[in-house]
Each structure stands twice: as structure tokens, then as C-alpha cells.
């Protein structure tokens, strides 16, 4: 592993889980519009940008929406979601995250975030990690969402490393595809383990310590 010099972590589902907040916010919008929405549909939204997520939600709509209407719905969803994020705190970091991040930092690895979420800065602040990472690439500085590798490529660039020198840690299938598309090594956790196209699979974050 001598060639590995850094890590790019997805945020939601890897460092912290805000799945329930996303689900409830999208459900509120779907209910308001009379659109069927369940957890299975919600799972398709993992790692996907807000507007692309809205398009998935609207697949079951009974009418066509203008771009203006779509922007308004996405903004309303985000308002509901951001309000719920006020409940987040440091203890909401997922199991093994704190010890693993400290271990990797002490080993001299560069650590970064690669998330499609525009709420990344707020979430990191709420869980006490806003100054921890060497770089943060998120929905505020990218044009394309996963499986496009842009967010990971920018994160690697921000920490001065080539893709082949970085490991991406992801819980979504779109994220693993993005890592593969960008020529990164990848570690699948959670739902991402289903697709079997990652370099490694782990059941929990602390297993990274055994790999690296």
C-alpha cells in the first residue's frame, strides 16, 4: 500500500447518516404533490445530486413539471432537510469513524471529503469535523454528480494527489462507479457492497485500519 497517500470519503452513509432526514424531506414533497414515494425509491437517491434526485422522485408524478417548478420543489425539499440537520451532533458520527480518521491522519495520509451534497459544510460543522479534513469537495464546486468522478477528481487535486494515489470510501453504487470511472481504488461499505465492483469491501469503518 506504499503508493496510497490519501483518502476521499463520501459523507452521508460513510461519516454520518442523514438518510432519515433526506427520506422525510423527500416524502414531504412527494406527499404535497400527490406522488407515491417509499424507501425503495429513496435508496435510488443515494449519492445523487438534488436535481437528479428530484427527477427520480417525479418519475411517478401525474403531470409534467416546468424547470421553474422543479427548482422550487428542490429548494423546498432542501429547506425541510436543512432544518432537520439542526438535530445533528458529534455523537451522530457513524461507529468507528472517529478512531479510524484519527488513525489515518496520524499515519500521515491526506484526508478529504467527496460528497455530492451542497449541505456538506453544515453537516461537517454539526458533527464537529469542519476543520478536520485537508480538503472538501462537494456539491458546491462540481457540475456533474456521481457516477461521474468529478467530485473525487477535484478532491484528489485539492490534496495534491493523483487518483491512483487515493482510496475512495463509498456507501452508494453510484459512488463506487464514480471511483472506478476516475481510476481510484475503492472501498465499499453498506449498500455499495452489493455491486461487487469495488477494490475492497468493509462492514464498518474501523476495518479500514486493518487494510491500511
CORMODA-V653926 format. One line per field, one symbol per residue. ss: DSSP state (@ for helix, = for strand, . for the rest). psi: psi as a letter, one per 20 degrees, with the letter a starting at -180 (. if undefined). A space follows every 50 residues. Layout:
ss = ???
psi = ???
This chain:
ss = .....====..=...=..@@@@@@@@@@@@@@@.....@@@@@......@ @@@@@@@@@@......@@@@@@@@@@@@@@@@@@@@@..@@@=...@@@@ @@@@@@...=====.....@@@@@@@........===............@ @@@@@@@@....@@@=====..@@@@@@@@@...====.@@@@@@....= =...@@@@@@@.
psi = jhipirqopqfoighqojghggghghggggghikpppahgghhiipjqrg hhgghghihjqjrqprhghgggghggghggghghiiiqrhiiqqpigggg ghghghijqpprpnqipijgggghghjkjhjgqhqopaiijqhqrqjpjg hhhhgghhjkqqgijqppoqiqhhgggggghjkqqqppqchiihikjrgr pqhqhiihhhh.
